């Protein structure tokens, strides 16, 4: 999938549409658009589909509870969405549960860092809209685990990468939680966490970005790229979800930086095995048994959200 994929299909879908799978001229790539998400037609490992959302300032979502809450409610399925697009880092917007580890990380987030703001359709509703705001713009009545979700932030300028001629090279080190894989790194003393938790099967050291094009169980992951631009009414904050390789994530962030003259942030909530996502069936349903199969790591984990499909 190309960075900032803007074919005639995407331009049409900015106004809301679902489409039949379409092959991109000249590349053979196939895309399946279920607004606001553009999927790669072919699944990796027969489960995980690479995808990206359209760039947006606000989008509609359904909140998915964690394993404990799903079991307590007896829910077997969730409808009206195109899939699960994010798993949240050990917190749940339906119950208010926040793991102390997540709360501590949120407290350490810098004031200009980005957080997800959830606005439910009504008090306690599992349907609503999301946008990203800066932490220093959080309202007094906003609460982590109810109206706010935490994402780890890395500005593009904080990441360890460089241009060498026409090539981009990135720094990799063994991942803390899975040392058989390598993870991208932040620059020393950048103020960001050293490790970006996006697994790849490459060897540690400096690697050409073109070699980090794998996507699957041990390659790539899910991020939200968030960036600010100056609009007529002041600062506007845009975002775009990407579930793909580190190559596509970085190329998209660099393209956004060049186009908008901004320093975009790569934002990650949960990672590791939770980078795997589920695409809905043709009836726009996902099933709890499928969520439990990829997120079985504890009753309080596996909460997230999926983008609502316009009816």
C-alpha positions as CSV (number, residue, x, y, z in Angstrom):
1,X,0.0,0.0,0.0
2,X,1.5,3.3,-1.0
3,X,2.0,6.1,1.5
4,X,-0.9,8.6,1.5
5,X,-2.8,6.3,-0.8
6,X,-4.9,8.8,-2.8
7,X,-6.4,7.0,-5.8
8,X,-9.8,8.0,-7.2
9,X,-11.2,5.2,-4.9
10,X,-10.0,7.0,-1.8
11,X,-11.1,10.4,-2.9
12,X,-14.6,9.0,-3.5
13,X,-14.5,7.3,-0.1
14,X,-13.7,10.6,1.7
15,X,-17.4,11.2,1.4
16,X,-18.4,7.7,2.6
17,X,-18.6,4.5,0.7
18,X,-18.0,0.8,0.7
19,X,-16.5,-0.7,-2.4
20,X,-15.8,-4.0,-4.1
21,X,-12.1,-5.0,-4.0
22,X,-10.1,-2.9,-6.5
23,X,-6.7,-3.7,-8.0
24,X,-4.3,-0.7,-8.2
25,X,-3.1,-0.1,-11.8
26,X,0.5,-1.1,-12.4
27,X,1.2,-2.7,-9.0
28,X,-1.2,-5.6,-8.8
29,X,-2.0,-4.6,-5.2
30,X,-5.6,-5.2,-4.2
31,X,-7.6,-3.0,-1.8
32,X,-10.9,-3.5,-0.1
33,X,-12.5,-0.2,1.2
34,X,-15.0,-0.4,4.1
35,X,-15.2,3.3,5.0
36,X,-13.2,4.7,6.7
37,X,-10.7,1.8,6.4
38,X,-8.8,0.6,3.4
39,X,-7.7,-3.0,3.7
40,X,-5.2,-5.1,1.8
41,X,-7.3,-7.8,0.1
42,X,-5.0,-10.6,1.2
43,X,-4.6,-11.7,4.8
44,X,-1.3,-12.4,6.4
45,X,-1.2,-15.8,8.3
46,X,-4.8,-16.2,7.1
47,X,-5.9,-13.8,9.9
48,X,-4.3,-10.3,9.9
49,X,-5.1,-7.8,7.2
50,X,-2.9,-4.8,6.6
51,X,-5.0,-1.6,6.6
52,X,-5.0,2.1,6.9
53,X,-7.7,4.6,7.6
54,X,-8.3,7.8,5.7
55,X,-6.7,10.8,7.2
56,X,-9.3,12.4,9.5
57,X,-9.8,14.8,12.4
58,X,-12.6,12.7,13.9
59,X,-14.1,9.3,13.2
60,X,-16.9,7.1,14.6
61,X,-16.1,4.0,16.6
62,X,-17.6,1.2,18.7
63,X,-15.8,0.5,21.9
64,X,-15.0,-3.2,22.6
65,X,-14.8,-4.3,26.2
66,X,-12.0,-6.4,27.7
67,X,-12.2,-10.1,28.2
68,X,-13.7,-10.0,31.7
69,X,-16.4,-7.5,30.6
70,X,-17.2,-9.4,27.4
71,X,-17.7,-12.6,29.4
72,X,-19.8,-10.9,32.0
73,X,-22.2,-9.4,29.4
74,X,-22.5,-12.7,27.5
75,X,-21.7,-10.8,24.2
76,X,-20.9,-13.2,21.4
77,X,-20.5,-10.7,18.6
78,X,-20.2,-7.0,17.8
79,X,-21.8,-5.6,14.6
80,X,-21.8,-2.5,12.5
81,X,-18.0,-2.3,12.3
82,X,-15.4,-3.3,9.8
83,X,-13.1,-4.9,12.4
84,X,-11.0,-4.3,15.5
85,X,-8.5,-1.6,14.7
86,X,-6.8,-0.9,18.0
87,X,-6.3,-2.7,21.3
88,X,-5.7,-0.4,24.2
89,X,-2.8,-0.7,26.5
90,X,-4.3,-2.3,29.6
91,X,-7.3,0.0,30.0
92,X,-10.9,-0.2,29.0
93,X,-13.2,2.7,28.0
94,X,-16.4,0.7,28.8
95,X,-15.5,-0.1,32.5
96,X,-13.1,2.6,33.5
97,X,-10.4,0.0,34.4
98,X,-6.9,1.4,34.0
99,X,-3.8,-0.7,35.0
100,X,-1.5,1.3,37.3
101,X,1.3,0.7,34.8
102,X,-0.8,2.5,32.1
103,X,-1.8,5.3,34.5
104,X,1.9,5.9,35.4
105,X,2.9,6.1,31.7
106,X,0.0,8.6,31.1
107,X,1.2,10.7,34.0
108,X,4.7,10.9,32.5
109,X,3.4,11.9,29.0
110,X,4.6,15.4,28.1
111,X,2.0,18.2,28.0
112,X,2.3,18.5,24.2
113,X,1.9,14.7,23.7
114,X,-1.2,13.4,22.0
115,X,-4.0,11.4,23.7
116,X,-7.2,9.9,22.3
117,X,-10.4,11.7,23.3
118,X,-13.6,9.6,23.2
119,X,-16.9,11.3,23.1
120,X,-19.8,8.8,23.6
121,X,-23.1,9.3,22.0
122,X,-24.7,9.3,25.5
123,X,-23.4,8.7,29.0
124,X,-21.8,5.2,29.1
125,X,-22.5,4.5,25.4
126,X,-20.2,2.1,23.5
127,X,-20.7,4.1,20.3
128,X,-19.2,7.5,19.8
129,X,-16.5,9.5,18.1
130,X,-12.7,9.7,18.6
131,X,-10.2,12.4,17.9
132,X,-6.7,13.2,19.2
133,X,-5.9,16.2,21.4
134,X,-2.8,17.4,23.2
135,X,-2.5,16.4,26.9
136,X,-2.4,20.0,27.9
137,X,-5.9,20.5,26.3
138,X,-7.5,17.8,28.4
139,X,-10.7,19.1,30.1
140,X,-11.1,18.9,34.0
141,X,-13.9,16.3,33.6
142,X,-12.0,14.1,31.2
143,X,-10.8,10.8,32.7
144,X,-8.3,8.2,31.6
145,X,-10.3,4.9,31.0
146,X,-13.6,6.8,30.4
147,X,-13.1,9.6,27.9
148,X,-9.3,9.4,27.4
149,X,-7.1,6.6,26.0
150,X,-3.4,6.5,26.4
151,X,-1.0,6.1,23.4
152,X,2.8,6.1,23.6
153,X,4.3,8.9,21.5
154,X,7.4,9.2,19.3
155,X,7.9,12.3,17.2
156,X,9.4,11.4,13.8
157,X,12.3,13.7,14.7
158,X,13.0,11.6,17.9
159,X,13.5,8.3,15.9
160,X,16.9,7.0,15.0
161,X,17.0,7.1,11.2
162,X,18.9,8.9,8.5
163,X,19.0,9.4,4.8
164,X,22.0,8.0,2.8
165,X,21.6,9.0,-0.8
166,X,18.2,7.6,-1.9
167,X,18.1,5.2,1.0
168,X,16.7,5.5,4.5
169,X,18.5,3.7,7.2
170,X,17.0,2.9,10.7
171,X,18.6,1.7,13.9
172,X,17.4,-1.6,15.4
173,X,18.0,-3.4,18.7
174,X,16.7,-6.7,20.1
175,X,13.1,-6.1,21.4
176,X,12.8,-6.0,25.2
177,X,9.9,-8.4,25.4
178,X,10.8,-10.6,22.4
179,X,14.6,-10.6,21.9
180,X,14.4,-12.9,18.9
181,X,13.1,-9.9,16.9
182,X,14.5,-6.4,16.5
183,X,12.7,-3.1,17.3
184,X,13.3,0.4,15.9
185,X,15.0,2.8,18.3
186,X,14.7,6.4,19.3
187,X,17.7,8.7,19.3
188,X,19.7,8.7,22.5
189,X,18.6,11.5,24.8
190,X,15.7,12.3,22.6
191,X,13.3,12.4,25.5
192,X,11.3,9.5,24.1
193,X,11.3,5.8,25.2
194,X,14.3,4.1,23.5
195,X,12.3,1.2,22.0
196,X,9.5,1.5,19.5
197,X,7.5,-1.8,20.1
198,X,7.1,-2.8,16.4
199,X,8.6,-6.2,15.9
200,X,10.7,-7.2,12.9
201,X,12.7,-10.3,12.0
202,X,15.7,-8.3,10.9
203,X,19.1,-8.4,12.7
204,X,20.1,-5.7,15.2
205,X,22.1,-2.8,13.9
206,X,21.5,-0.3,11.1
207,X,19.2,-1.6,8.3
208,X,17.8,-0.1,5.1
209,X,14.2,0.7,5.5
210,X,13.4,-1.2,2.3
211,X,14.3,-4.4,4.1
212,X,11.7,-3.8,6.8
213,X,8.8,-4.4,4.5
214,X,7.5,-7.6,6.2
215,X,4.1,-7.9,7.8
216,X,2.8,-10.8,9.8
217,X,3.0,-12.4,13.2
218,X,6.6,-11.2,13.9
219,X,6.8,-8.3,11.5
220,X,5.2,-4.9,11.6
221,X,2.4,-3.6,13.8
222,X,-0.3,-1.0,14.4
223,X,0.2,2.7,14.9
224,X,-1.7,5.9,14.7
225,X,0.2,8.7,13.0
226,X,-0.9,12.0,14.5
227,X,0.0,15.4,13.2
228,X,-0.9,19.1,13.7
229,X,-1.4,21.8,11.0
230,X,-2.4,25.4,11.3
231,X,-6.0,25.9,10.2
232,X,-8.2,28.9,9.9
233,X,-9.4,28.5,13.4
234,X,-6.0,27.6,14.9
235,X,-4.3,24.2,15.3
236,X,-6.0,21.3,13.7
237,X,-5.0,17.7,14.7
238,X,-5.3,14.9,12.1
239,X,-4.7,11.2,12.5
240,X,-4.4,8.0,10.4
241,X,-4.3,4.4,11.7
242,X,-1.8,2.1,9.9
243,X,-1.5,-1.7,10.5
244,X,1.5,-2.7,8.3
245,X,5.3,-2.9,8.1
246,X,7.7,-0.5,9.6
247,X,8.6,0.5,6.1
248,X,5.1,1.7,5.3
249,X,4.7,3.4,8.7
250,X,7.9,5.3,8.3
251,X,7.3,6.2,4.7
252,X,3.9,7.5,5.5
253,X,5.2,9.6,8.4
254,X,7.9,11.1,6.3
255,X,5.5,11.9,3.5
256,X,3.2,13.7,6.0
257,X,6.1,15.6,7.4
258,X,7.2,16.7,3.9
259,X,3.6,17.6,2.8
260,X,2.4,19.5,5.8
261,X,5.8,20.8,7.1
262,X,5.1,19.3,10.5
263,X,6.7,16.8,12.9
264,X,4.2,13.9,13.1
265,X,4.0,11.6,16.0
266,X,3.9,7.8,15.8
267,X,1.5,6.7,18.5
268,X,1.2,3.2,19.8
269,X,-1.2,1.8,22.4
270,X,-0.9,-2.0,22.9
271,X,1.7,-3.9,21.0
272,X,3.3,-7.4,20.8
273,X,0.6,-10.0,20.2
274,X,-2.0,-7.3,20.4
275,X,-0.8,-5.9,17.1
276,X,-2.8,-8.6,15.3
277,X,-6.2,-7.3,14.3
278,X,-9.5,-8.8,13.1
279,X,-11.4,-7.9,10.0
280,X,-15.2,-8.2,10.1
281,X,-17.2,-10.7,8.0
282,X,-19.4,-9.6,5.1
283,X,-22.2,-8.7,7.5
284,X,-19.8,-6.3,9.3
285,X,-19.6,-8.5,12.4
286,X,-16.7,-9.7,14.6
287,X,-17.0,-12.5,17.2
288,X,-15.8,-12.7,20.7
289,X,-14.3,-16.1,20.2
290,X,-12.0,-14.6,17.5
291,X,-11.0,-11.7,19.8
292,X,-10.3,-14.1,22.7
293,X,-8.1,-16.3,20.4
294,X,-5.6,-13.4,19.8
295,X,-6.0,-11.6,23.1
296,X,-6.2,-14.3,25.8
297,X,-3.6,-12.7,28.1
298,X,-5.8,-11.9,31.1
299,X,-9.3,-10.8,32.0
300,X,-8.5,-7.1,32.1
301,X,-6.8,-7.0,28.7
302,X,-8.1,-7.0,25.1
303,X,-10.2,-3.9,25.2
304,X,-10.2,-1.7,22.1
305,X,-12.3,-0.2,19.4
306,X,-13.4,-0.7,15.8
307,X,-14.5,1.9,13.2
308,X,-18.2,2.0,12.5
309,X,-19.4,1.3,9.0
310,X,-21.9,3.8,7.7
311,X,-25.3,2.1,7.0
